Amino acid sequence: MADKVITFTDQEQMQVESIVIDKDGMEALRFLAGLLDRLKGHGSHACGPKPA
């Protein structure tokens, strides 16, 4: 499995800080759901991405 590097924008970093400070569980779940989408591999092959 390939290593993945996730970088956060300044806005995303501020969002994480806000979630931690506010202890906002629902916002944390939304943020993690978006993060998981970024972590998932995107299927592709030599001819390009898979059609939907």
OpenMM code with the backbone's topology and positions (N, CA, C; nanometers):
from openmm import Vec3, app, unit

residues = "MET ALA ASP LYS VAL ILE THR PHE THR ASP GLN GLU GLN MET GLN VAL GLU SER ILE VAL ILE ASP LYS ASP GLY MET GLU ALA LEU ARG PHE LEU ALA GLY LEU LEU ASP ARG LEU LYS GLY HIS GLY SER HIS ALA CYS GLY PRO LYS PRO ALA".split()
positions = [
    Vec3(0.0847, -0.1177, 0.0000),
    Vec3(0.0000, 0.0000, 0.0000),
    Vec3(0.0891, 0.1239, 0.0000),
    Vec3(0.0531, 0.2196, -0.0805),
    Vec3(0.1310, 0.3418, -0.0923),
    Vec3(0.1106, 0.4311, 0.0296),
    Vec3(0.2172, 0.5017, 0.0651),
    Vec3(0.2055, 0.6003, 0.1728),
    Vec3(0.1261, 0.7192, 0.1215),
    Vec3(0.0505, 0.7800, 0.2104),
    Vec3(-0.0267, 0.8984, 0.1742),
    Vec3(0.0131, 1.0118, 0.2671),
    Vec3(0.0188, 1.1297, 0.2120),
    Vec3(0.0479, 1.2485, 0.2899),
    Vec3(-0.0717, 1.3419, 0.2758),
    Vec3(-0.1293, 1.3777, 0.3879),
    Vec3(-0.2418, 1.4715, 0.3878),
    Vec3(-0.1896, 1.6050, 0.4386),
    Vec3(-0.2120, 1.7081, 0.3612),
    Vec3(-0.1753, 1.8417, 0.4068),
    Vec3(-0.3034, 1.9203, 0.4295),
    Vec3(-0.3014, 2.0019, 0.5305),
    Vec3(-0.4173, 2.0823, 0.5659),
    Vec3(-0.3926, 2.2272, 0.5274),
    Vec3(-0.4961, 2.2894, 0.4747),
    Vec3(-0.4882, 2.4320, 0.4463),
    Vec3(-0.4962, 2.5076, 0.5792),
    Vec3(-0.4667, 2.6352, 0.5742),
    Vec3(-0.4799, 2.7171, 0.6952),
    Vec3(-0.6235, 2.7135, 0.7466),
    Vec3(-0.7195, 2.7163, 0.6535),
    Vec3(-0.8609, 2.7137, 0.6924),
    Vec3(-0.8940, 2.5819, 0.7621),
    Vec3(-0.8433, 2.4704, 0.7106),
    Vec3(-0.8692, 2.3402, 0.7730),
    Vec3(-0.8051, 2.3317, 0.9113),
    Vec3(-0.6877, 2.3868, 0.9254),
    Vec3(-0.6220, 2.3876, 1.0565),
    Vec3(-0.7036, 2.4675, 1.1578),
    Vec3(-0.7564, 2.5801, 1.1137),
    Vec3(-0.8397, 2.6612, 1.2029),
    Vec3(-0.9684, 2.5862, 1.2373),
    Vec3(-1.0220, 2.5106, 1.1399),
    Vec3(-1.1435, 2.4334, 1.1640),
    Vec3(-1.1180, 2.3269, 1.2707),
    Vec3(-1.0041, 2.2587, 1.2633),
    Vec3(-0.9702, 2.1570, 1.3631),
    Vec3(-0.9573, 2.2215, 1.5007),
    Vec3(-0.8889, 2.3346, 1.5088),
    Vec3(-0.8741, 2.4046, 1.6357),
    Vec3(-1.0100, 2.4433, 1.6925),
    Vec3(-1.0981, 2.4920, 1.6069),
    Vec3(-1.2322, 2.5312, 1.6507),
    Vec3(-1.3094, 2.4114, 1.7034),
    Vec3(-1.2988, 2.2981, 1.6359),
    Vec3(-1.3684, 2.1769, 1.6801),
    Vec3(-1.3193, 2.1356, 1.8180),
    Vec3(-1.1881, 2.1397, 1.8368),
    Vec3(-1.1306, 2.0984, 1.9656),
    Vec3(-1.1719, 2.1948, 2.0762),
    Vec3(-1.1630, 2.3241, 2.0485),
    Vec3(-1.1971, 2.4240, 2.1506),
    Vec3(-1.3445, 2.4156, 2.1883),
    Vec3(-1.4326, 2.4017, 2.0867),
    Vec3(-1.5769, 2.3990, 2.1107),
    Vec3(-1.6283, 2.2616, 2.1535),
    Vec3(-1.5437, 2.1591, 2.1380),
    Vec3(-1.5840, 2.0206, 2.1672),
    Vec3(-1.7113, 1.9862, 2.0905),
    Vec3(-1.7130, 2.0232, 1.9618),
    Vec3(-1.8294, 2.0035, 1.8755),
    Vec3(-1.8217, 1.8663, 1.8086),
    Vec3(-1.8920, 1.7698, 1.8632),
    Vec3(-1.8875, 1.6327, 1.8142),
    Vec3(-1.9406, 1.6174, 1.6732),
    Vec3(-2.0513, 1.6827, 1.6411),
    Vec3(-2.1092, 1.6706, 1.5070),
    Vec3(-2.0171, 1.7308, 1.4013),
    Vec3(-1.9593, 1.8443, 1.4314),
    Vec3(-1.8662, 1.9064, 1.3367),
    Vec3(-1.7420, 1.8192, 1.3198),
    Vec3(-1.6969, 1.7567, 1.4269),
    Vec3(-1.5816, 1.6663, 1.4192),
    Vec3(-1.6127, 1.5486, 1.3275),
    Vec3(-1.7329, 1.4929, 1.3382),
    Vec3(-1.7705, 1.3817, 1.2511),
    Vec3(-1.7754, 1.4244, 1.1049),
    Vec3(-1.8271, 1.5430, 1.0785),
    Vec3(-1.8308, 1.5927, 0.9404),
    Vec3(-1.6897, 1.6112, 0.8856),
    Vec3(-1.6020, 1.6663, 0.9688),
    Vec3(-1.4635, 1.6873, 0.9260),
    Vec3(-1.3956, 1.5534, 0.8978),
    Vec3(-1.4157, 1.4555, 0.9860),
    Vec3(-1.3546, 1.3239, 0.9668),
    Vec3(-1.4094, 1.2531, 0.8435),
    Vec3(-1.5371, 1.2697, 0.8154),
    Vec3(-1.5953, 1.2095, 0.6957),
    Vec3(-1.5272, 1.2654, 0.5705),
    Vec3(-1.5046, 1.3945, 0.5685),
    Vec3(-1.4344, 1.4556, 0.4558),
    Vec3(-1.2903, 1.4088, 0.4471),
    Vec3(-1.2270, 1.3923, 0.5623),
    Vec3(-1.0889, 1.3451, 0.5659),
    Vec3(-1.0797, 1.2019, 0.5142),
    Vec3(-1.1748, 1.1183, 0.5513),
    Vec3(-1.1749, 0.9798, 0.5029),
    Vec3(-1.1898, 0.9740, 0.3519),
    Vec3(-1.2691, 1.0644, 0.2952),
    Vec3(-1.2812, 1.0702, 0.1493),
    Vec3(-1.1463, 1.1008, 0.0855),
    Vec3(-1.0684, 1.1856, 0.1495),
    Vec3(-0.9367, 1.2202, 0.0970),
    Vec3(-0.8387, 1.1041, 0.1108),
    Vec3(-0.8571, 1.0208, 0.2140),
    Vec3(-0.7660, 0.9091, 0.2370),
    Vec3(-0.7929, 0.7905, 0.1458),
    Vec3(-0.9165, 0.7756, 0.1017),
    Vec3(-0.9519, 0.6633, 0.0154),
    Vec3(-0.8780, 0.6747, -0.1166),
    Vec3(-0.8354, 0.5598, -0.1659),
    Vec3(-0.7714, 0.5575, -0.2967),
    Vec3(-0.8748, 0.5804, -0.4050),
    Vec3(-0.8336, 0.6461, -0.5094),
    Vec3(-0.9231, 0.6690, -0.6216),
    Vec3(-0.8843, 0.5720, -0.7313),
    Vec3(-0.9770, 0.4844, -0.7674),
    Vec3(-0.9490, 0.3829, -0.8672),
    Vec3(-0.9169, 0.4422, -1.0029),
    Vec3(-0.8074, 0.3973, -1.0611),
    Vec3(-0.7717, 0.4396, -1.1945),
    Vec3(-0.6882, 0.3293, -1.2575),
    Vec3(-0.6701, 0.3382, -1.3857),
    Vec3(-0.5877, 0.2414, -1.4551),
    Vec3(-0.5107, 0.3137, -1.5643),
    Vec3(-0.4366, 0.2414, -1.6460),
    Vec3(-0.3484, 0.3025, -1.7442),
    Vec3(-0.4205, 0.3941, -1.8427),
    Vec3(-0.5484, 0.3664, -1.8663),
    Vec3(-0.6237, 0.4462, -1.9641),
    Vec3(-0.6971, 0.5640, -1.9005),
    Vec3(-0.6800, 0.5841, -1.7714),
    Vec3(-0.7460, 0.6947, -1.7042),
    Vec3(-0.8363, 0.6448, -1.5942),
    Vec3(-0.9115, 0.7338, -1.5316),
    Vec3(-0.9988, 0.6956, -1.4203),
    Vec3(-1.1136, 0.6063, -1.4671),
    Vec3(-1.1654, 0.5271, -1.3734),
    Vec3(-1.2784, 0.4408, -1.4038),
    Vec3(-1.4018, 0.5249, -1.4314),
    Vec3(-1.4820, 0.4845, -1.5282),
    Vec3(-1.6072, 0.5582, -1.5510),
    Vec3(-1.7058, 0.5335, -1.4359),
    Vec3(-1.7912, 0.6276, -1.4127),
    Vec3(-1.8868, 0.6177, -1.3025),
    Vec3(-1.9965, 0.5204, -1.3298),
] * unit.nanometer
topology = app.Topology()
chain = topology.addChain("A")
for resn in residues:
    res = topology.addResidue(resn, chain)
    for name in ("N", "CA", "C"):
        topology.addAtom(name, app.Element.getBySymbol(name[0]), res)
